[in-house]
Structure formats: C-alpha cells, structure tokens
Amino acid sequence: MPRIVLMRHGQSTWNQRKLFTGWVDVDLTDEGRGQATDAAGVLAAEGIRPDLCFTSVQIRAIRTLWIVLDGLNMDWLPVVRDWRLNERHYGALQGFSKAEIADLVGEEQVRIWRRSWDVRPPLLDPEDPRFPGNDPRYAELSADQWPRGESLKDTVDRLAPAWTGPVRHALEQGRTPLIVAHGNSLRGVVKILDRIPDEVIPRVEIPVGRPLLYELDDALQPLESRYLGPVPKGTILPRDVPRS
C-alpha cells in the first residue's frame, strides 16, 4: 500500500514572535527542535521508515528534517530540496508582526490577506533586499519565478509541479516519501490529495511538528489519513474540515 508522510517544520523563531515569515530564512526555537525530536520518536514507534525525503530550501524545514532523520538513525537517506516547497511568500508583510499590521489596516484586512484563496499581500519592491532575486539560492530561477508576494492559489500553483513530478514518481516506484515543508505549501499537497475545494482550503490548519500519514490506493488516492502522536486540541484532519 503506497503511503506518504507530511510534516510541517517545528516552531520557528518568527512563529514564536507571530511575525509574517514567508521566504525569510529563520531557524527553529528550542521548542521547535524538541517537536522534531518527538516526531522522530513517533515515526519510530509506528514503524514508519521513509526511504526518500523532500523539503524546501528554507532552514526551518531543512533543520527539522535533519533532526527527524538523526532521531531515526537514517541520516543517509536521499533528500530533495525544492524551492517549490517553500512557504507562501508574504511580500512586503514579511518581518512585520501580525498585530502590528492589524493596527495599521484592521483585523479584517489581515484576515483577507492570510485566509483568502486568491488575494495577494502587498507586493515586495524588486529593489528590496528581501526580494528573492537577491538570494543566491534562487539565482537559477527565471525572473517570472521570483515572487514578490503570493496568494494561497499562487502557492498551490507553484507547488503542483513538485507533486505531479518527483513526489508522484517516487510513490509510483513504491517508495515512502517524507515531505517536511511549511503550512501553506502543505496546504497545497493536502488540497491535491483530498480534493479540497478552493473556498475550503484556507480553513485547513496543519499543526507544527506533527507527522500526517496518508495511506493511498494503487491510483494514489487517499484511503486513510491520520496524525501520528498527540496533536493540539481541536486539530481536524484536512479531509474533515467542513465544506459548507
């Protein structure tokens, strides 16, 4: 039976401070490192041994994966780092606190920027030091691939080729991939897997540091999904988020 494990990185320093993070590279907190260690223990207890890993090119996801693999004594596993798995780019909001922006423009506008399907945040100026074109890890991308700010729709569209290409190919080969990525890029994955409508996917919440296992049929459609280990109270599986 094909299966895949999804995991959002552990708590980052900007998660802790409630800042818009996006493509800014920030590390894990001590709590985030602990969450990654706990996740490794849960995977080991469940007898789940991935044989191929995917992650973004952002350190909070990469370090989470390092800790998980170290805890499983599987540091040797092949890892594909793909910019398409990066977090949603929050444009000019990056680095500002959510409360600070709410004071400037109101809670409703912040909600729209964070929880709508196709509304982009204020766009980043290409001359801004935070612009991806100034970062060597994105030097090989074409100019139209450097985001200045993304809606959730943009993020899912950007993520889709990673899913339909290397991830799907790994599943078709009978491998068990582990994807360690971000809240919004993983929304894209579960949207595809669970066929979640556009208007519903912004309500899907994926907790940090908790492995989410999908068991699939031969056509790679979900048979079952479940979080491994304890999850925060009120956590709902993506497939169970109300669709009305």
C-alpha positions as CSV (number, residue, x, y, z in Angstrom):
1,M,0.0,0.0,0.0
2,P,1.6,3.3,-1.0
3,R,1.9,5.9,1.8
4,I,3.4,9.3,2.3
5,V,4.2,11.3,5.5
6,L,3.7,15.1,5.5
7,M,5.2,17.2,8.3
8,R,5.2,21.0,8.9
9,H,8.5,22.2,10.3
10,G,8.8,22.7,14.1
11,Q,8.2,26.1,15.7
12,S,10.4,28.8,14.3
13,T,11.7,31.9,16.0
14,W,9.2,34.0,13.9
15,N,6.3,31.7,14.7
16,Q,7.1,32.3,18.3
17,R,7.0,36.1,17.7
18,K,3.9,35.9,15.5
19,L,5.7,37.6,12.5
20,F,4.9,37.2,8.8
21,T,7.7,34.9,7.7
22,G,7.3,33.7,4.1
23,W,10.6,33.3,2.3
24,V,12.7,34.9,5.1
25,D,15.1,32.3,6.4
26,V,14.6,31.9,10.2
27,D,15.7,29.0,12.4
28,L,13.9,26.8,14.9
29,T,13.3,27.6,18.5
30,D,14.3,25.1,21.2
31,E,10.7,24.0,21.3
32,G,10.7,23.5,17.5
33,R,13.8,21.3,17.8
34,G,12.0,19.3,20.5
35,Q,9.0,18.9,18.3
36,A,11.2,17.4,15.5
37,T,12.8,15.1,18.0
38,D,9.4,14.0,19.2
39,A,8.2,13.4,15.7
40,A,11.2,11.1,15.1
41,G,10.1,9.1,18.1
42,V,6.6,8.8,16.9
43,L,7.6,7.6,13.5
44,A,9.9,5.0,15.0
45,A,7.2,3.8,17.4
46,E,4.8,3.5,14.4
47,G,7.4,1.5,12.4
48,I,7.3,4.0,9.6
49,R,10.6,4.3,7.8
50,P,10.7,6.7,4.9
51,D,13.1,6.0,2.1
52,L,13.2,9.3,0.3
53,C,12.8,12.9,1.7
54,F,11.6,16.1,0.2
55,T,12.0,19.6,1.8
56,S,12.1,23.2,0.9
57,V,15.3,25.3,0.7
58,Q,14.4,27.1,3.9
59,I,16.4,26.3,7.0
60,R,13.5,25.8,9.4
61,A,12.3,22.9,7.2
62,I,15.7,21.6,6.4
63,R,16.8,21.6,10.1
64,T,13.5,19.9,11.1
65,L,14.2,17.1,8.6
66,W,17.9,16.8,9.9
67,I,16.6,16.3,13.4
68,V,14.0,13.7,12.4
69,L,16.5,11.7,10.3
70,D,19.1,11.8,13.1
71,G,16.5,10.6,15.6
72,L,15.6,7.7,13.2
73,N,19.3,7.0,12.6
74,M,18.6,7.5,8.9
75,D,20.8,10.5,8.1
76,W,21.9,8.7,5.0
77,L,18.5,9.0,3.2
78,P,18.5,10.9,0.0
79,V,17.0,14.4,0.3
80,V,15.5,16.5,-2.5
81,R,15.5,20.2,-1.7
82,D,13.0,22.0,-3.8
83,W,12.1,25.8,-3.8
84,R,8.6,24.9,-4.9
85,L,8.0,23.5,-1.4
86,N,8.9,26.9,0.2
87,E,6.4,28.7,2.4
88,R,3.9,31.2,0.8
89,H,5.7,34.5,0.0
90,Y,4.1,37.2,2.1
91,G,5.5,40.0,0.1
92,A,6.0,43.4,1.9
93,L,4.4,42.0,5.1
94,Q,7.4,39.8,5.8
95,G,9.1,40.7,9.0
96,F,6.2,42.6,10.5
97,S,4.1,41.3,13.3
98,K,0.5,40.3,12.6
99,A,-0.7,42.5,15.4
100,E,1.3,45.5,14.1
101,I,-0.2,45.2,10.6
102,A,-3.7,44.7,12.1
103,D,-3.2,48.0,14.0
104,L,-2.4,49.7,10.7
105,V,-5.0,48.2,8.3
106,G,-7.5,46.5,10.6
107,E,-8.1,42.8,11.6
108,E,-10.4,42.2,8.6
109,Q,-7.8,43.1,6.0
110,V,-5.2,40.9,7.7
111,R,-7.7,38.1,7.7
112,I,-8.3,38.6,4.0
113,W,-4.5,38.5,3.3
114,R,-4.0,35.4,5.4
115,R,-7.1,33.4,4.8
116,S,-8.4,34.1,1.3
117,W,-7.8,31.9,-1.6
118,D,-6.6,34.3,-4.3
119,V,-5.8,37.7,-2.7
120,R,-2.1,38.6,-2.7
121,P,-0.5,40.6,0.1
122,P,1.2,44.0,-0.7
123,L,3.9,43.2,-3.2
124,L,7.6,43.5,-2.4
125,D,9.7,46.0,-4.4
126,P,12.3,44.3,-6.5
127,E,14.9,46.7,-5.1
128,D,14.1,45.4,-1.6
129,P,16.9,43.3,0.0
130,R,14.2,40.7,0.8
131,F,13.4,40.1,-2.9
132,P,14.2,36.5,-3.9
133,G,16.2,37.7,-6.9
134,N,18.9,38.9,-4.5
135,D,19.3,35.5,-2.9
136,P,21.9,33.1,-4.4
137,R,19.7,30.0,-3.7
138,Y,17.2,31.3,-6.3
139,A,19.7,32.5,-8.9
140,E,18.8,29.8,-11.3
141,L,15.1,30.7,-11.4
142,S,13.8,32.8,-14.2
143,A,12.7,36.4,-13.4
144,D,9.0,35.4,-13.6
145,Q,9.5,32.7,-10.9
146,W,10.8,35.2,-8.3
147,P,7.7,36.0,-6.3
148,R,7.0,39.5,-5.0
149,G,4.1,38.2,-2.9
150,E,1.8,35.2,-3.3
151,S,-1.8,34.3,-2.6
152,L,-2.6,30.8,-1.4
153,K,-3.6,30.0,-5.0
154,D,-0.2,31.1,-6.3
155,T,1.5,28.9,-3.7
156,V,-0.5,25.8,-4.7
157,D,0.1,26.5,-8.4
158,R,3.8,26.8,-7.7
159,L,3.8,23.7,-5.6
160,A,1.9,21.5,-8.0
161,P,4.8,20.5,-10.3
162,A,6.7,19.1,-7.4
163,W,3.8,16.9,-6.5
164,T,2.9,15.8,-10.0
165,G,6.6,15.2,-10.9
166,P,9.2,13.8,-8.4
167,V,6.8,13.1,-5.5
168,R,4.3,11.2,-7.5
169,H,7.1,9.4,-9.4
170,A,8.5,8.2,-6.0
171,L,5.1,6.9,-5.0
172,E,4.7,5.1,-8.3
173,Q,8.0,3.4,-7.6
174,G,6.7,2.1,-4.3
175,R,8.8,4.4,-2.2
176,T,7.6,6.0,1.1
177,P,8.3,9.8,0.8
178,L,8.6,12.1,3.8
179,I,7.9,15.7,3.0
180,V,8.9,18.3,5.5
181,A,7.7,21.7,4.4
182,H,5.5,24.6,5.5
183,G,1.9,25.4,6.5
184,N,0.9,26.8,3.1
185,S,2.9,24.5,0.8
186,L,1.5,21.5,2.7
187,R,-2.0,23.0,2.3
188,G,-1.3,22.6,-1.4
189,V,-0.4,18.9,-1.0
190,V,-3.5,18.1,1.0
191,K,-5.7,20.1,-1.3
192,I,-4.5,17.9,-4.2
193,L,-4.7,14.6,-2.1
194,D,-8.1,15.3,-0.5
195,R,-9.6,17.3,-3.4
196,I,-10.4,20.2,-1.1
197,P,-12.3,23.0,-2.8
198,D,-10.7,26.4,-3.3
199,E,-13.1,28.1,-0.8
200,V,-12.4,25.5,1.9
201,I,-8.6,25.1,1.8
202,P,-7.8,28.4,3.6
203,R,-9.5,27.0,6.6
204,V,-7.2,23.9,6.8
205,E,-4.8,24.2,9.7
206,I,-1.7,21.9,9.8
207,P,0.0,21.9,13.2
208,V,3.7,22.3,13.5
209,G,5.9,19.3,14.1
210,R,3.2,16.7,13.8
211,P,3.6,13.9,11.2
212,L,0.5,13.4,9.0
213,L,0.3,9.9,7.4
214,Y,-1.6,9.2,4.2
215,E,-2.3,5.7,3.0
216,L,-3.1,5.5,-0.7
217,D,-4.6,3.1,-3.2
218,D,-2.9,2.0,-6.3
219,A,-4.2,5.1,-8.1
220,L,-2.6,7.2,-5.4
221,Q,-5.9,8.3,-4.0
222,P,-6.3,8.5,-0.2
223,L,-7.7,5.5,1.6
224,E,-7.0,6.9,5.1
225,S,-5.2,9.7,6.8
226,R,-4.2,10.3,10.4
227,Y,-1.9,12.4,12.5
228,L,0.8,10.3,14.3
229,G,1.1,11.0,18.0
230,P,-0.6,13.7,20.0
231,V,-1.9,16.9,18.3
232,P,-3.2,20.2,19.7
233,K,-6.8,20.1,21.0
234,G,-9.3,20.9,18.2
235,T,-7.0,19.7,15.4
236,I,-9.1,18.4,12.4
237,L,-7.8,16.3,9.6
238,P,-7.7,18.2,6.3
239,R,-10.3,15.8,4.8
240,D,-12.7,16.6,7.7
241,V,-12.7,20.4,7.5
242,P,-16.4,21.3,6.9
243,R,-17.0,22.0,3.2
244,S,-20.0,24.3,3.5
